[in-house]
Amino acid sequence: MSRKLNMAIVGLGFGSEFIPIYQRHPLVNMYAVCQRNKESLDKIGKAFGVEKRYISFEDLIQDPQVDCVHINSPIHLHAPQSIAALRAGKHVACTVPACTTLEEAREIVKAAKESGKKYMMMETVVWSREYLYVRELRDAGQLGRIQFVRGSHLQNMYGWPGYWEGLPPMHYATHCVSPCLGIVSGEAEFVSCLGSGRIAEKLIAKYGSPFSFETAHFKVRNQDVAGEVTRYLFDSARQYIESFDCYGSQTSFEWQLTEHDDPVLHVGGEKVEKVKIPDYAHLLPEGIREFTTKCVYDLAENAHLSFIQGSGHGGSHPHLAHEFVMSILEDRPSFPDVHQSVNWTMVGILAHESALRGGEKIYIPNFRGI
Ligand SMILES: NC(=O)c1ccc[n+]([C@@H]2O[C@H](COP(=O)([O-])OP(=O)(O)OC[C@H]3O[C@@H](n4cnc5c(N)ncnc54)[C@H](O)[C@@H]3O)[C@@H](O)[C@H]2O)c1
């Protein structure tokens, strides 16, 4: 394709973060924005200078000028909108999680295959600077053989939009599952999970999920490596953490216990050193490098639309945008590709199912044959 890709962003809360990144990407035309509320759609459209605006997702995906959509709507819309956009012939990037059921996972894979379009789940953790640092160690052979992986995502979600209230913790597990499977370039074969504790009664009814914590083990398909992930969303006392540990035969990486500390490398089992994680902006086109440290939030309070936010999702946003765009232009699988995206999401969906069944081992369907 010789012209720039016409990008449309759907959902303008978190989604607004990506508008200036695509605007500055040398191979993208930030073409359209879409959300249901006309007033705030116009406000955001005007603030960023995006002329083409849609209040209807269905109308947006009928626009022949749109090459790709980046979906940032509420969780339950991710899969239906992704499938509809793929079937309308658009490349799709979608924020996490990819879906909420196995049927949706299968349909996403089918729609991507039948349309020949790209699908990428925009998992921030696997493009964070911490992940890129461990990936660099892995690729340089410094970790040795990867023996075990572990992740946790502990976050109190009181005060977030209503659809979060009572959500089963493992239904939003991609931030801890993805780095574990990403670093071994793998997909999970089966999962077993226990639920623990009990959340407030008024929250339980919404999704029928009583657990404060859920903790799961999974086996990596065709590898002799296993992983463990832990999540909580409500009614436990713990500072926010999205952590990832990777144990190698030569060197292991462990996340810090508390914010503002540094991660630790265990070298050869005896030597322990704290590491300052470098930034990876140099991997990006010049125009979007600054976004590894800069975010755009809250139009009302920030007149010039932006502020510096130390680590904003590990500096992942411009890497995600760039990966999505280049996977289309180079016609190659994105990281994660559609299979990884749905597998990493299904680990959480089936982990919750397992927890409801007292820890039963559940096999994860392999949709690669579709
Ligand atoms: N680290 C991460 O990867 C990360 C961080 C934050 C949010 N998220 C994801 O981003 C998503 C959005 O988060 P948020 O905090 O902005 O949510 P939000 O509920 O505040 O905003 C949702 C946006 O979607 C729009 N929307 C709703 N229904 C729509 C429809 N039918 N058509 C078009 N637009 C529609 C709304 O108008 C709004 O702009 C969530 O699903 C969350 O999972 C991911």
The ligand as an ORCA input file, in Angstrom:
! r2SCAN-3c Opt
* xyz 0 1
  N      -3.801     -1.137     30.242
  C      -4.786     -1.330     29.403
  O      -4.664     -2.095     28.480
  C      -6.108     -0.607     29.599
  C      -6.194      0.532     30.407
  C      -7.422      1.196     30.515
  C      -8.533      0.700     29.833
  N      -8.410     -0.408     29.067
  C      -9.576     -0.951     28.338
  O     -10.137      0.084     27.565
  C     -11.544     -0.032     27.563
  C     -12.155      1.337     27.755
  O     -11.744      1.844     28.998
  P     -12.256      3.260     29.510
  O     -11.744      3.419     30.889
  O     -11.964      4.284     28.484
  O     -13.827      2.960     29.514
  P     -15.061      3.961     29.567
  O     -16.236      3.112     29.880
  O     -14.708      5.145     30.409
  O     -15.147      4.511     28.064
  C     -15.671      3.735     27.031
  C     -15.739      4.524     25.742
  O     -16.419      3.728     24.764
  C     -17.477      4.479     24.165
  N     -18.555      3.569     23.760
  C     -19.386      2.852     24.546
  N     -20.240      2.145     23.785
  C     -19.944      2.427     22.485
  C     -20.472      2.018     21.241
  N     -21.505      1.176     21.165
  N     -19.920      2.512     20.115
  C     -18.881      3.378     20.183
  N     -18.333      3.805     21.324
  C     -18.856      3.334     22.471
  C     -17.910      5.459     25.241
  O     -18.589      6.522     24.678
  C     -16.540      5.821     25.848
  O     -15.903      6.793     25.046
  C     -11.931     -0.999     28.686
  O     -12.596     -2.078     28.107
  C     -10.644     -1.462     29.273
  O     -10.599     -2.872     29.260
  C      -7.216     -1.061     28.920
*
